[in-house]
Amino acid sequence: MSPQKIRSVIVEDESAAREVLRNYLQKYCPQVDVVGEAQNIKEAVPLLHEMKPQLVFLDVEMPFGNAFDVLEACKDLQFETIFVTAFSEYSLKALNQSAAYYLLKPISIEELIIAVNKVQQQIATQELFNRNQIIVENFRETKPEKQQVILPTMEGFEVVKMEDIVRLRGNGNFTDLHLSNGQKKMACRFLKHFDEILPLPFLRVHKSHIVNLNFVKKYNKGGYLTLEDDSEIEVSPTYKEEFLKNFK
């Protein structure tokens, strides 16, 4: 018996881009069954409610509203999303913080296959995790520290508020996050990943350490800073100037 296909919908305003994606999926991702297409938010919302897909390929920027408006209007539905976006630092930061799957235009076949396989895994393990809701909340939240970060862990995913993260420490292929309540989380990501997605007040002070400046108690001239949890972190010469500029 062949495995069930993944019911999918494409939401993209350019017809040429829809056609390319449809053809790629047909040829390289035979496990995907495209059951509908929409070219804007007005078409997308009723279509998604009618088709109830498991997966939506969603263009970030469209006429009459963006991808986040679509998710907001479909929060009663449960589906995985693969975002399709032209490079924009702003949207990439939001998507990375939410551990979302996304493809940069023009779409790379290799990246498409990887993203579809990851989603297929999620669906197969029935790991229903409402990432869409968090993506919408992050996008609407103007204060970065109030945003949430989704951490890919060995067990699945965990959500933490940025304002609760005291410091991050690189640990090989992983990153240890130390929280204000004393808990420690281990994320399956390099420290570099967090360096790229976390805004100020997060600052890299050492090749192995990122700190939340809001938790820095004092800095001593010997090149060490003390955090609220009494941990001491070395500020390496490479990062010292940047640290002093931001540490008031």
VENLIN-V474226 format. One record per backbone hydrogen bond with DSSP energy under -0.5 kcal/mol. NH is the residue of the N-H (numbers start at 0). CO is the residue of the C=O. Records with the same first field share a line. If there is no record, write none. Layout:
# VENLIN-V474226
NH=CO, CO
This chain:
# VENLIN-V474226
5=30
6=4
7=32
8=54
9=35
10=8, 56
11=9, 37
14=12
17=13
18=14
19=15
20=16
21=17
22=18
23=19
24=20
25=21
26=22
27=23
28=23, 24
31=28
32=5
33=31
34=7, 32
35=7
37=9
40=62
43=39
44=40
45=41
46=42
47=43
48=44
49=45
50=46
51=47
53=6
54=6
55=79
56=8
57=55, 81
58=10, 56
59=83
61=59, 64
64=61
66=59
68=65
69=65
70=66
71=67
72=68
73=69, 70
74=71
76=73
78=76
79=53
81=55
82=80, 100
83=57
84=102
91=87
92=88
93=89
94=90
95=91
96=92
97=93
98=95
99=94
100=80
102=82
104=84
111=107
112=108
113=109
114=110
115=111
116=112
117=113
118=114
119=115
120=116
121=117
122=118
123=119
124=120
125=122
126=121
127=125
128=126
130=128
133=129
134=130
135=131
136=132
137=133
138=134
139=135
140=136
141=139
143=141
145=142
146=142, 143
148=159
149=96
150=148, 157
151=149
152=150, 155
157=150
159=148
161=146
162=144
163=160
164=161
165=163, 177
166=177
167=209
168=175
169=207
170=173
173=170
174=186
175=168
176=174, 184
177=166, 175
178=176, 182
179=163
181=178
184=176
186=174, 184
187=151
188=186
192=189
193=189
194=190
195=191
196=192
197=193
198=196
201=198
202=210
204=208
205=208
208=205
209=167
210=202
211=165
212=200, 210
214=211
215=212
216=214, 225
217=225
219=223
222=219
223=219
224=232
225=217
226=230
227=214
229=226
232=224
234=222
235=204, 233
238=235
239=235, 236
240=236
242=238
243=239
244=240
245=241
246=242
247=245
